[in-house]
Amino acid sequence: MSVKAPKKKARVFLPPSNLKEQLSRAGGKSRDEAVKAAMAGVEALREHSMDAIDTAIKAVEAVAQEGNNGKLSETNLKDVLRNADEIVELAGTFDLPNLDAAGRSLCDLVGLLLKTSPFPAEPIAVHARALRLFAPGRPSLSPIEIEMVLTELERFRAFFETKPSAAPSGESALTINPCTNDHP
């Protein structure tokens, strides 16, 4: 038998880093400058984002119109949900509170509709019209008109909240949380 020589410990060489030194050194942007630069960066995306909002509203309108005999498929509703989610995200980013409220109402409504069967197109069409009313570039509505529109959207949601669920428990439609981006 052969005798094995003891193993030598491997030596590890770390390259020198000046990160600690850089962090302790003064310099860079102040907090106010960084916030101002971030706001300018977001503002630079405004035009593109307004186009994205318009595209999402058009997609919701198209789905509402393509329903067979006033009925939509689950796939249609999930498409509406994706577009409504994008509208909510962009409306919140660019301080469009009425559009945000209408988009959130649509998210809630789709979540409720996914629990019913068949899936009616009319409530989606009404929400699409509300989104169009609140879209960027449209004439502003009076506070009373805004309240009336949002109240009517709330009535749709309340109606479908009281409808019994038609989907069996455990079905994929029940696992979607409509207003938190937890959908496929």
C-alpha positions in Angstrom: 0.0 0.0 0.0 1.1 3.5 -0.8 1.2 6.2 1.8 -0.7 9.4 0.8 0.9 12.7 1.4 -1.2 15.2 3.4 -3.2 17.6 1.3 -2.2 21.2 1.3 -4.9 23.8 1.9 -5.7 25.8 -1.2 -4.8 29.4 -1.0 -7.6 31.8 -2.2 -6.6 35.2 -3.5 -9.4 37.8 -3.7 -8.8 40.7 -6.1 -8.6 44.0 -4.3 -11.9 45.9 -4.3 -12.3 49.6 -3.6 -16.1 49.4 -3.1 -15.9 50.1 0.6 -13.7 53.1 -0.1 -16.1 54.4 -2.8 -19.1 54.1 -0.5 -17.4 56.0 2.3 -16.4 58.8 -0.1 -18.7 61.8 -0.6 -20.1 62.5 -4.0 -22.8 61.5 -6.5 -26.2 63.0 -6.6 -28.2 64.3 -3.7 -31.5 62.7 -2.9 -33.4 65.7 -4.4 -31.4 65.5 -7.6 -32.0 61.7 -7.9 -35.7 62.2 -7.4 -35.8 65.0 -9.9 -33.9 62.8 -12.4 -36.3 59.9 -11.8 -39.3 62.1 -12.3 -37.9 63.4 -15.6 -37.2 59.8 -16.7 -40.8 58.8 -16.0 -42.1 62.0 -17.7 -40.1 61.1 -20.8 -42.2 57.9 -21.0 -45.5 59.8 -20.9 -46.3 60.0 -24.6 -45.4 56.3 -25.1 -47.5 55.4 -22.1 -50.5 57.4 -23.2 -50.4 55.5 -26.5 -50.2 52.2 -24.6 -53.3 53.2 -22.6 -55.1 54.0 -25.8 -54.1 50.6 -27.3 -55.3 48.8 -24.1 -58.6 50.6 -24.2 -59.0 49.7 -27.9 -58.3 46.0 -27.0 -61.0 46.1 -24.3 -63.5 47.6 -26.7 -62.7 45.0 -29.4 -63.2 42.1 -27.0 -66.5 43.6 -25.8 -67.7 43.9 -29.5 -66.6 40.4 -30.6 -68.7 38.4 -28.1 -70.9 35.8 -29.7 -74.5 36.7 -28.9 -73.4 39.0 -26.1 -71.3 36.3 -24.5 -67.5 36.1 -24.0 -65.1 33.3 -23.5 -62.8 32.8 -20.5 -59.9 33.7 -22.8 -61.6 36.9 -23.8 -62.1 37.9 -20.1 -58.4 37.1 -19.3 -57.4 39.4 -22.2 -59.6 42.1 -20.8 -58.0 41.6 -17.4 -54.5 41.9 -18.8 -55.4 45.1 -20.6 -57.2 46.5 -17.6 -54.2 45.8 -15.4 -52.0 47.7 -17.8 -54.4 50.6 -17.7 -54.4 50.7 -13.9 -50.6 50.5 -13.8 -50.1 53.4 -16.2 -53.0 55.5 -14.9 -51.5 55.2 -11.4 -48.0 56.1 -12.6 -49.2 59.2 -14.5 -51.7 60.4 -11.9 -54.9 59.7 -13.8 -57.2 58.9 -10.9 -60.5 58.5 -12.8 -59.0 56.2 -15.4 -57.4 54.3 -12.6 -60.7 53.9 -10.8 -62.5 52.7 -13.9 -59.7 50.3 -14.7 -59.8 48.9 -11.1 -63.5 48.5 -11.4 -63.0 46.6 -14.6 -60.4 44.3 -12.9 -62.9 43.6 -10.1 -65.7 43.0 -12.5 -63.7 40.5 -14.6 -62.8 38.7 -11.4 -66.5 38.4 -10.6 -67.4 37.5 -14.2 -64.9 34.6 -14.3 -66.9 33.0 -11.5 -70.2 33.1 -13.5 -71.2 31.3 -16.7 -71.9 32.4 -19.3 -69.7 35.5 -19.4 -71.7 38.5 -20.5 -70.2 41.1 -22.8 -72.4 44.1 -21.9 -70.7 45.0 -18.6 -67.3 44.9 -20.4 -68.7 47.2 -23.1 -70.0 49.7 -20.4 -66.6 49.7 -18.7 -64.8 50.2 -22.1 -67.0 53.3 -22.7 -66.1 54.6 -19.2 -62.4 54.0 -19.9 -62.7 55.9 -23.1 -64.4 58.8 -21.3 -61.5 59.0 -18.8 -58.8 58.4 -21.4 -56.0 61.0 -21.7 -56.7 63.7 -24.2 -60.4 63.6 -23.7 -62.4 66.6 -22.5 -62.6 66.7 -18.7 -65.9 65.7 -17.1 -67.5 67.6 -14.3 -67.1 66.2 -10.8 -70.8 65.3 -10.9 -70.4 63.4 -14.2 -67.4 61.6 -12.9 -69.3 60.5 -9.8 -72.2 59.3 -11.9 -70.0 57.2 -14.2 -68.1 55.6 -11.3 -71.4 55.0 -9.4 -72.8 53.1 -12.4 -69.7 51.0 -12.7 -70.0 50.2 -9.0 -73.6 49.1 -9.6 -72.4 46.6 -12.2 -69.9 45.1 -9.8 -72.5 45.0 -7.0 -74.9 43.1 -9.3 -72.3 40.4 -10.1 -71.2 40.2 -6.5 -74.6 38.9 -5.6 -74.8 36.3 -8.5 -74.0 32.8 -7.4 -70.8 31.3 -8.6 -71.2 28.9 -11.5 -67.7 27.5 -11.7 -66.9 24.4 -9.7 -64.5 24.9 -6.8 -60.9 24.4 -7.7 -61.4 25.6 -11.3 -58.7 27.9 -12.6 -61.1 30.9 -12.9 -61.4 31.0 -9.1 -57.7 31.2 -8.5 -57.2 34.6 -10.2 -56.8 37.6 -8.0 -57.9 40.3 -10.5 -56.3 43.4 -9.1 -52.9 42.2 -8.0 -51.3 41.0 -11.2 -51.7 37.4 -10.1 -53.0 36.2 -13.4 -51.3 34.3 -16.3 
